[in-house]
Amino acid sequence: MNVPFLGTMFDFAARHASPALIKRFYQGPPVAMLNNVVHDRFRRTVRWAASHSEFYRDAFKQRGIDSRRVRRPEDLGDFFTTPTDLADHPTKFLCQRPQMVFESSGTSGRNKRVYFGRSEWEHMGRTVAAGFRIMGIEPEDRVANAFDFSIWIPGMLCHYGAMANGNFTQAFGKVDPGEVYRRLKQENLNVVLGEPTWIIRLTELAEKHGAVPLKLILGGAEEMPTAAIPWIQSVWKGANLKMCYASVEMALAIGFQPCSNQDGYHLDTVDFLPEIIEPDEAGWGELVFTTLYRRTMPLIRYRTRDVTRLTPGGCPCGSIMPHISRLRGRRDELVVASGGNLYPLMFERILESVPGISHDWQVIFRLDGVREVLELNIETTRSDFGELDREIHAQATALYPDLMKNLALNIFSLKIVHHPFGSIRSSRKLKRLLDLRHDPATAESLESREPIQIGV
Ligand SMILES: [Zn+2]
């Protein structure tokens, strides 16, 4: 079949299809047809952007890129869009008059603005609904949506999804988990949507006061700590827990869990063209995506800064959707320190089996004179700090002997700082690794945070 015609047909069908039909397409398109559709939509997105947006027109001109000759991502050479481009001049990306704007908190300070049109939102709602169905949310389910509304996207996006899916829903926004807990029974809500740390607090309430039967808990916006997954499912008496990987820039989730595998995500290669760039020898690299469904503000080869890799051997479920590993951390959170490459998942693994500490922790790298200090800030309810620190050392030694060998060699010092529960997180997204070795002013301002006691 004529390739351009396939893409056009797909876009037309997607605008008019029901969530049930979209679900069928996601689950079973022939690979060759999917590739043709994706590449045709990529080509048309690049042409559209080059002829309608100031940013792309200028950037392509500077690099001598003729958009009419671009068929695949590699035809764009070293052209990428970055979070900095988006923060610097978001309106230059616009290709047509927008009707909605959302902001992205990111972890790097300035908010990024992403614009959408109304018809895109209607399409996104039906696509989210199809994703809900793939993950087990049927029209008769009753949804508690506790994702944030405000200036962020997930609350509104899931609201559109629940509406398109035909669900009864209570749109809470990110309110006190106690408010939602009280209403689960009142409205017979059986599906809960929210951020991982929020879900953990809701689960603590259920553990203390009793759980109602839930069918599914759906998290996103951050990774769920691995150790929390079996605990959450057991407190909620066998409810399924699934995660989505999305951002304001993606809008739709690029990663989701349609099967029972909770480690990593299947990729949505219908709405996005994903790439993993600059991979290391084990395949870990930065995830980059191109949006294929947006015309108001398409993002072409957008660098997410998130580090992942294609799961070796794929997902055991056998789905044709490619599978990526759990995110190893943001690229800008990888810190070369203490004689090695350190990333957030390392510390999560060290801390997950130590009892009496919360899921909120932060590592701060400082300089004491010229000496490097790895300061591990944890929240704990325990008072036996000596024993607690010994347990953390033992875990770190078992999992990362090279790191601890550098400690033994005095390449750096380790300082464990104990805080009360709920005191480390000061903003919506917790930056896990904070490198203040060359930023003494910020290092000093953080000193005012009151620890319980400084450990060994
Ligand atoms: Zn799978």
Boltz pocket constraint, residues with backbone or C-beta under 6 A from the ligand:
constraints:
  - pocket:
      binder: B
      contacts: [[A, 258], [A, 259], [A, 260], [A, 261], [A, 266], [A, 315], [A, 316], [A, 317], [A, 318], [A, 319], [A, 323]]
      max_distance: 6.0
